[in-house]
Amino acid sequence: MAGLETQSAGLRVVQNGRPTSLVPNEDNKEAPYDDAIIHKTILVGDSGVGKTSLLVQFDQGKFQAGAFSATVGIGFTVS
C-alpha cells in the first residue's frame, strides 16, 4: 500500500505523506499527547445477541438484562 509505513520501535503511520505517531518511538520521545482518546467502535451481529447491552455496559458501566427492545436502524452513544 502506498503511503502506509510502520516501525517496530513504536508505531508510525504515514498517510498522504504526513506521518502521525501513535506510540512513542526513538524519534518522538517528547511527542505531546492529548488526554482525550477518541475512537469509534462498530458492533455487528444477529438480532437479540446483546449489542445494545454491550454498548450500554461500556458507556454507563451497568448491565440491564432484558431492558431493550430491538434496535431498528442505528444506536450510538457519546462517552
N, C-alpha and C positions, 0 to 999 in steps of 0.2 A: 504494500500500500504506500503510495506516495504521500509524504507529509507526516508520517507517523513514526516515531522513534522512541525506544525505551532504553534505559540504562539499568545495569544490575545494582549499582550502589545507590539505589533510590529510584524513584520513578520520574521520568521526564517525558511529557507528551508534547509533541510538536504538531500543531495543526495549522494549516495555511501559512507555514513559515514562521509562526510565532510560538516559541516554547512556553509551556506552562508547567511549572514544577509543582508536583502534588505531594512529594515527600522529600525532606532534605537529602541532598547528596553532597559530595565533596565541593561542588561548585556553588552551592547556595545555602551553606550552614546558617547564615544570618538572615534567611528569607523571612519576611514578615508573614504572619498567619492571621487570618480573620477568625475570631472566636465562633462566629456563626457558621455552622455547617449546613449546606443546602444540598438536598438530594431529592430525587423522585423515585418512587417505587411503584411498579405496576403489578397488581395481583390478578392472575388469570386462573380460572378453574371452573369446574362444573358447578351447577346451581346447588345451593344448600351445603357446601363444604366448609363454610366459615370464613370466607374472605373478608366480609364486613366485620365480623367478630374480631378477627386478627388485626384489622385496621384500627378498631376502637381500642383494643388492648394496647397497641403500640402508642396511640395518640393520648389516651386518657389514663392508661395504667390500670384499667379494670376490665374484667371479663363479664359480659352479660349474656349468658347462655339462653338461647331461645327468645331473645328480646327483639329480633329483627324480622321483618317481612322481606320478601325477595326484592333485591335492588334492581330496578329497571333503569338501564342507561349507565350512568357513571356515578360513583360516590367518591368524594375526596375530602381531605382534611388538611388543615394547615396547623403545624405544631411549632 
